[in-house]
Amino acid sequence: MRYLPTLIFLGAGLVTGLAQAADAQKIGSTLNEKVELALSDIPPQALAAAKAIQPDFQVQEAEKELKHGKTYLDLEGVKRGDVAVEFDMLLQDGKWVVVEMQRDLTVNATPYGVMTALRAEFPEFQPARIIESDQLNGTVVYEFYGVQADGSEVRREVKFADDVAQYLQQEWQH
């Protein structure tokens, strides 16, 4: 899948747009147990696995994450053209395996069928952040993050595979 920049900021909206984008990056951060990892502590095999998929990938941040009883590594950075991308890796049999390649999207860049599946379940839900998670096998999971009235974060997911969008009742797992 070819990734293109999805945000265009114009004129006076530049500062507001950048502030909103920075806030959107924080949405969803409280939903999983994550620990920041120094770039020097990234296992060389993990970085090599990401670069095998995207050779021009330049890592900028790393986190270890524990969820569903499994250990993940998130490598955030940029690829050609300063396009932000993240590789989610799963520790399997002592090796880091790339399980997702992610990028942030706007509502307008999200496929219509995916938004329709989300709206069928939650017509009033307004996502503050949308992540496209390419599973690298023909399946894409769209993660929608929002903030509820009480300030708590919520996550909704829609799976898109074989030209069918399906709202997921439970969080996608590897």
Contacts in CASP RR format, 6 or more apart in sequence:
PFRMAT RR
TARGET T0000
AUTHOR 0000-0000-0000
METHOD contacts of the structure
MODEL  1
MRYLPTLIFLGAGLVTGLAQAADAQKIGSTLNEKVELALSDIPPQALAAA
KAIQPDFQVQEAEKELKHGKTYLDLEGVKRGDVAVEFDMLLQDGKWVVVE
MQRDLTVNATPYGVMTALRAEFPEFQPARIIESDQLNGTVVYEFYGVQAD
GSEVRREVKFADDVAQYLQQEWQH
1 134 0 8 1.000
1 140 0 8 1.000
3 79 0 8 1.000
3 83 0 8 1.000
3 85 0 8 1.000
3 103 0 8 1.000
4 83 0 8 1.000
5 81 0 8 1.000
5 83 0 8 1.000
6 103 0 8 1.000
6 104 0 8 1.000
6 105 0 8 1.000
6 106 0 8 1.000
6 109 0 8 1.000
7 17 0 8 1.000
7 21 0 8 1.000
7 106 0 8 1.000
9 17 0 8 1.000
9 18 0 8 1.000
21 104 0 8 1.000
23 128 0 8 1.000
24 104 0 8 1.000
24 128 0 8 1.000
24 129 0 8 1.000
25 104 0 8 1.000
25 129 0 8 1.000
27 128 0 8 1.000
27 129 0 8 1.000
27 145 0 8 1.000
27 146 0 8 1.000
27 147 0 8 1.000
27 153 0 8 1.000
28 129 0 8 1.000
28 145 0 8 1.000
28 146 0 8 1.000
28 153 0 8 1.000
28 155 0 8 1.000
30 153 0 8 1.000
31 145 0 8 1.000
31 153 0 8 1.000
31 155 0 8 1.000
32 65 0 8 1.000
32 66 0 8 1.000
32 67 0 8 1.000
33 65 0 8 1.000
33 66 0 8 1.000
33 67 0 8 1.000
34 63 0 8 1.000
34 64 0 8 1.000
34 65 0 8 1.000
34 74 0 8 1.000
35 63 0 8 1.000
35 64 0 8 1.000
35 65 0 8 1.000
36 61 0 8 1.000
36 62 0 8 1.000
36 63 0 8 1.000
37 62 0 8 1.000
37 63 0 8 1.000
37 64 0 8 1.000
37 73 0 8 1.000
38 62 0 8 1.000
39 59 0 8 1.000
39 60 0 8 1.000
39 61 0 8 1.000
39 62 0 8 1.000
41 62 0 8 1.000
42 59 0 8 1.000
42 62 0 8 1.000
42 73 0 8 1.000
42 75 0 8 1.000
43 73 0 8 1.000
43 96 0 8 1.000
45 95 0 8 1.000
45 96 0 8 1.000
46 73 0 8 1.000
46 75 0 8 1.000
46 89 0 8 1.000
46 96 0 8 1.000
47 59 0 8 1.000
47 75 0 8 1.000
49 87 0 8 1.000
49 89 0 8 1.000
49 96 0 8 1.000
49 97 0 8 1.000
49 98 0 8 1.000
50 57 0 8 1.000
50 59 0 8 1.000
50 75 0 8 1.000
50 87 0 8 1.000
50 89 0 8 1.000
50 98 0 8 1.000
51 57 0 8 1.000
53 87 0 8 1.000
53 98 0 8 1.000
53 101 0 8 1.000
53 136 0 8 1.000
54 79 0 8 1.000
54 85 0 8 1.000
54 87 0 8 1.000
54 101 0 8 1.000
56 79 0 8 1.000
56 80 0 8 1.000
57 75 0 8 1.000
57 77 0 8 1.000
57 78 0 8 1.000
57 79 0 8 1.000
57 85 0 8 1.000
57 87 0 8 1.000
58 77 0 8 1.000
58 78 0 8 1.000
58 79 0 8 1.000
59 75 0 8 1.000
59 76 0 8 1.000
59 77 0 8 1.000
60 76 0 8 1.000
60 77 0 8 1.000
60 78 0 8 1.000
61 75 0 8 1.000
61 76 0 8 1.000
61 77 0 8 1.000
62 73 0 8 1.000
62 74 0 8 1.000
62 75 0 8 1.000
62 76 0 8 1.000
63 73 0 8 1.000
63 74 0 8 1.000
63 76 0 8 1.000
64 71 0 8 1.000
64 72 0 8 1.000
64 73 0 8 1.000
64 74 0 8 1.000
65 71 0 8 1.000
65 72 0 8 1.000
65 73 0 8 1.000
65 74 0 8 1.000
66 72 0 8 1.000
68 173 0 8 1.000
70 90 0 8 1.000
70 91 0 8 1.000
70 174 0 8 1.000
71 90 0 8 1.000
71 91 0 8 1.000
72 88 0 8 1.000
72 89 0 8 1.000
72 90 0 8 1.000
72 91 0 8 1.000
72 99 0 8 1.000
73 88 0 8 1.000
73 89 0 8 1.000
73 91 0 8 1.000
73 96 0 8 1.000
74 86 0 8 1.000
74 87 0 8 1.000
74 88 0 8 1.000
74 89 0 8 1.000
75 86 0 8 1.000
75 87 0 8 1.000
75 89 0 8 1.000
76 84 0 8 1.000
76 85 0 8 1.000
76 86 0 8 1.000
77 84 0 8 1.000
77 85 0 8 1.000
77 86 0 8 1.000
78 84 0 8 1.000
78 85 0 8 1.000
79 85 0 8 1.000
83 103 0 8 1.000
84 103 0 8 1.000
84 104 0 8 1.000
85 101 0 8 1.000
85 102 0 8 1.000
85 103 0 8 1.000
86 100 0 8 1.000
86 101 0 8 1.000
86 102 0 8 1.000
86 103 0 8 1.000
87 98 0 8 1.000
87 100 0 8 1.000
87 101 0 8 1.000
87 102 0 8 1.000
88 98 0 8 1.000
88 99 0 8 1.000
88 100 0 8 1.000
88 101 0 8 1.000
88 102 0 8 1.000
88 133 0 8 1.000
89 96 0 8 1.000
89 97 0 8 1.000
89 98 0 8 1.000
89 99 0 8 1.000
90 96 0 8 1.000
90 97 0 8 1.000
90 99 0 8 1.000
90 174 0 8 1.000
91 97 0 8 1.000
98 136 0 8 1.000
99 135 0 8 1.000
99 136 0 8 1.000
99 174 0 8 1.000
100 133 0 8 1.000
100 134 0 8 1.000
100 135 0 8 1.000
100 136 0 8 1.000
100 141 0 8 1.000
100 174 0 8 1.000
101 133 0 8 1.000
101 134 0 8 1.000
101 136 0 8 1.000
102 131 0 8 1.000
102 132 0 8 1.000
102 133 0 8 1.000
102 134 0 8 1.000
103 131 0 8 1.000
103 132 0 8 1.000
104 129 0 8 1.000
104 130 0 8 1.000
104 131 0 8 1.000
104 132 0 8 1.000
105 130 0 8 1.000
105 131 0 8 1.000
105 132 0 8 1.000
105 142 0 8 1.000
106 130 0 8 1.000
107 115 0 8 1.000
107 127 0 8 1.000
107 130 0 8 1.000
110 130 0 8 1.000
110 132 0 8 1.000
110 142 0 8 1.000
111 142 0 8 1.000
111 160 0 8 1.000
111 165 0 8 1.000
113 160 0 8 1.000
113 165 0 8 1.000
114 142 0 8 1.000
114 158 0 8 1.000
114 160 0 8 1.000
114 165 0 8 1.000
116 165 0 8 1.000
117 158 0 8 1.000
117 165 0 8 1.000
117 166 0 8 1.000
117 167 0 8 1.000
118 125 0 8 1.000
118 127 0 8 1.000
118 142 0 8 1.000
118 144 0 8 1.000
118 156 0 8 1.000
118 158 0 8 1.000
118 167 0 8 1.000
119 125 0 8 1.000
120 167 0 8 1.000
121 156 0 8 1.000
121 167 0 8 1.000
122 156 0 8 1.000
125 144 0 8 1.000
125 146 0 8 1.000
125 156 0 8 1.000
126 146 0 8 1.000
127 144 0 8 1.000
127 145 0 8 1.000
127 146 0 8 1.000
127 156 0 8 1.000
128 145 0 8 1.000
128 146 0 8 1.000
128 147 0 8 1.000
129 144 0 8 1.000
129 145 0 8 1.000
129 146 0 8 1.000
130 142 0 8 1.000
130 143 0 8 1.000
130 144 0 8 1.000
130 145 0 8 1.000
131 142 0 8 1.000
131 143 0 8 1.000
131 145 0 8 1.000
132 140 0 8 1.000
132 142 0 8 1.000
133 140 0 8 1.000
133 141 0 8 1.000
133 142 0 8 1.000
133 143 0 8 1.000
133 172 0 8 1.000
134 140 0 8 1.000
135 141 0 8 1.000
138 161 0 8 1.000
139 159 0 8 1.000
139 160 0 8 1.000
139 161 0 8 1.000
140 159 0 8 1.000
140 160 0 8 1.000
140 161 0 8 1.000
141 157 0 8 1.000
141 158 0 8 1.000
141 159 0 8 1.000
141 160 0 8 1.000
141 168 0 8 1.000
141 172 0 8 1.000
142 157 0 8 1.000
142 158 0 8 1.000
142 159 0 8 1.000
142 160 0 8 1.000
143 155 0 8 1.000
143 156 0 8 1.000
143 157 0 8 1.000
144 155 0 8 1.000
144 156 0 8 1.000
144 157 0 8 1.000
144 158 0 8 1.000
145 153 0 8 1.000
145 154 0 8 1.000
145 155 0 8 1.000
146 153 0 8 1.000
146 154 0 8 1.000
146 155 0 8 1.000
147 153 0 8 1.000
147 154 0 8 1.000
148 154 0 8 1.000
155 171 0 8 1.000
156 167 0 8 1.000
157 167 0 8 1.000
157 168 0 8 1.000
157 171 0 8 1.000
157 172 0 8 1.000
158 165 0 8 1.000
158 166 0 8 1.000
158 167 0 8 1.000
158 168 0 8 1.000
159 165 0 8 1.000
159 166 0 8 1.000
159 168 0 8 1.000
159 172 0 8 1.000
160 166 0 8 1.000
END
